[in-house]
Amino acid sequence: MVKRSKDKHLGITFDRETHYKLCSVSEYEGRSISAHVLYLIRKDIVAFEKEHGKIPYPPEDEE
């Protein structure tokens, strides 16, 4: 994935057990932790849009 100047950064703090388990799942899936978290976020967005309808992008006020 190519980082673009308008990409956003998100810091997340979580407990050691969650971090350990996320590392294990990420490694099993062959992804870095960051790539796996991004995969999960995108998967959640797809599920949300399937239930509630497509989220427009870009928002009209940012065009």
Secondary structure, 3 states (H helix, E strand, C coil): CCCCCCCCCCCCCCCHHHHHHHHHHHHHHCCCHHHHHHHHHHHHHHHHHHHHCCCCCCCHHHC
